[in-house]
């Protein structure tokens, strides 16, 4: 404890009471000693590891780099401190140019193959060996593909009682994809577009982004496709209507209809409800469809209003009795 106090007092006596001039002298001495040691150390020989620049050369007009190419290799060199300092910091080193004759199929370059070229460019320092074992190359040929676009209407989630009431319109029915062959090859010739919206209860309009299929290097034309269609709400309706008999047999008196009216059930657009003419409906019961062994018959809808032509109209069965005299 006393030793610590003595050291503390000694430092305080040296630094605090003294003038700024004394501090400047101390700092100057430290800088001078450090500089002297640094320059003296540069006169020795060293073995070290440095980065040596490389550059790839290939016909880039029809090629695309899939992953960033390496721009240097690690090499082990020996030489004087001054020469190593110049090679590392002070001078620009001409990069080694690596020629790729078939870049789409050349996946790597062995670092050892660069030894002769780098060694020839070395002056004043000795190349011992190439530390980088393998330079990985990811270059692919450029490919373009056209795909047909379609919209998955079956997957559309509508609000309850709503239906699609128009054709589905796409701003374009084809798209062109351009990019590395390895990614473009995975793009299907027919692309199904889908919407993530649900409970749709109004006319639909959405810009759907086309996928890049795993790579930002894939360019799309267009990038988005506008999809439109109309929807409307449908309501349930039920009608009780008279019917007529056809193909009347000679023993028609043996048939006694229990139901006097036919029941029709259907859905119709809400705004069209009750706007149709009941006289437009024509329902018949065919005697030939009535079996003596049965007690029901399905009526036939001969005609209906035009606004209901695409509507699924269901008719309930009619009941009858057959009694043979």
Beta strands, then each sheet from edge to edge (+ up, - down):
strand 1: 45-57
strand 2: 63-65
strand 3: 72-80
strand 4: 96-99
strand 5: 108-110
strand 6: 126-130
strand 7: 134-136
strand 8: 139-151
strand 9: 162-164
strand 10: 169-170
strand 11: 174-180
strand 12: 190-193
strand 13: 204-209
strand 14: 219-221
strand 15: 224-229
strand 16: 231-241
strand 17: 244-246
strand 18: 255-257
strand 19: 262-269
strand 20: 282-286
strand 21: 296-298
strand 22: 300-303
strand 23: 314-315
strand 24: 317-322
sheet 1: 4+ 1+ 3- 6+
sheet 2: 2+ 8- 11+ 14-
sheet 3: 2+ 8- 12-
sheet 4: 5+ 7-
sheet 5: 9+ 16- 19+ 23-
sheet 6: 10+ 15- 13+
sheet 7: 17+ 20+ 22-
sheet 8: 18+ 24- 21+
end
